[in-house]
């Protein structure tokens, strides 16, 4: 690759196979909206920070930001379903955001900013997108809780034709 090459990157929480299976099953039980596309199980994740297209030469700085984080493990409970009308997605989320998740997001954002990367200014709304192209907003509702023990976060590259590829992983403390 030459210096003009870019990688489409984001930091995320990546569920293990057992949690992914439970998220996928919960998605199955949601009423499907006409025309909506279900997110494939292997692509399910919770985005921490989306970076978009990053020049190859800046990728080490992104990895350095991940390595700078010293956050604690936590348990995430997905117990809500809903949707974002503007983004036309349905999601699973939590009624209570763990303080450790808020801290992880904040630390990672600060580490990225310190290295010159832009981070979104809108409030963090932790969720797992489960359907796309939803024409009618999904009503906010309770779901059977899905327990997700979170012990690491990852850096993902989105590759055309290849899907998501993990290119970095950092364990959480505890």
N, C-alpha and C positions, 0 to 999 in steps of 0.2 A: 504494500500500500504506500502511496506517496503522502507527502505532508498535507495535501488538500483533502485527504480522506476523513470521514467522520464516522462516529459510532452513535447509535441511538441508545441512550442509557437511562436507567432508573434504579434507585434503591428501593428494596421491598422486603416485606416479610413473606417467606415462602413456606407454605404449609407442607408437612410431611405427608406421606401417602395416606395414612389413616385420617388425618384432618381433611385432606383434599377429598377423600371419598365421602365424608360426612357433609362437606359443603356441596358437593355435586348432588348428593341425595336430597339435601334441603332445597336445592334449585329445582330439582325434578318436581317437588311437591308444591312449588309456587305456581299460581295460575299463569300459563304462558300467554303472552300478548301476541296477537296476530302479527306476523312479520318479524318478530323479535328473534335475534340469533343468540343461542346459548353459548357462553364462553366454554371452550373445551377444558376439561378437568386439568390437563397438564399446564394450562396457562393461568390458573387461579392464583391470585396473590393479593397482598395489601400493599399499595404503593406508599412509600415513605416520602420520597422526593423524586420527581420526574425531572431529568436534566435535558432531555431532547437530544439534538445532534451535538455531539462533543467532538472537536478535532482530535485525531489520534494522538497528537502531541500533548494534549491536556489530560489524557486518560490516567497518567500516573498521579496527577493532582486529585482526581476523583477518588482513586484508590487510597491516597494518603488521607483524604477526608474520612473515608470509612474506617481506616486504621486509627484515627484520632479519637474515635468514640469509645467511651468507657461507661456503658450503660448496663443495667441489671436485667436479668431474666425476668419474665413475667408470664402470667396466664391471661389470655385474651378469651373472652366469652362472646361469641357471635350469637346474638339472641333477637335481632331485629332484621326485618326485610323492608326495603323501601326503594325509592327511585329518585333520580335526578332528572327532572323533566327537560331541562335545557340540554344536558348531555345525552339524553335519550337512553339511559341505562337503568337497569335494576341492580340492586346490591344487597349484600348481607353486611350487617354492622353490629355494633355493640351499644347497649343502652348505657353502659358505664365504661368510659375510656380509662384504662389503667394509668396511673401516674407515671409508671415506668415507660409506657408507650409515648406519652407526651414528652417525657425527658429524652428518650431516644430520638424522636423527631426533632426536638429543639437542638440537641447536641449535634446531630448530623447536619442540620441547617446551618448552624454556626460554623462548623468545620468547612462546609462548602463555601459559605460567604468569605471566610478568612482566606480561602484559596482562589477567590475571584469568580466563583460561579454564582449565577443568579438562582434564587429560590423563589417559589411562589409566595405571594404575600397574603393570599386568601387563607382563612382559618382552616386548620387541619381537620378533615372529616374522614376518620379512618373507616374504610369499607373495602369489601371484596366485590368487584364488578362480576355479576353472574350472567347478565344478559345485555346485549347491545341492540340498537335500533328499536327501542321500545317506543311505540307511538303514543301511548297513554301512560301517564305517570303511574308507577306502582305505589299503591297505598301503603303507608307505614303500618307494619303489623309485627306482632311477636312471632317468633319461631321457636322450635325446640332448641334449647341451647347447645351450641357446639363449643366444647372446650378445646382451646388451642394453646398448648404450652410453647412459649416462644423463647428459644435459646440462642438465636442467631439472626442476623439480617444479611441480605445479599445485594450484590450489584449485578444487574441483568442488562444484557445487550439484546435489543430487539433486532433480529436479522430478517430481512425480506426473504421469504421462501424457506426459512429455517426455524422460525418461531423465536422463542426466548432461550437465551444461552446464559447460564450463570458464569460470570467472569471474576467474581470475588465473593468471599464469605467471611464474616466476622462473628465470632462467638460473643455472647453476652455474659456478664459476670454472674456468679452465684450458683 
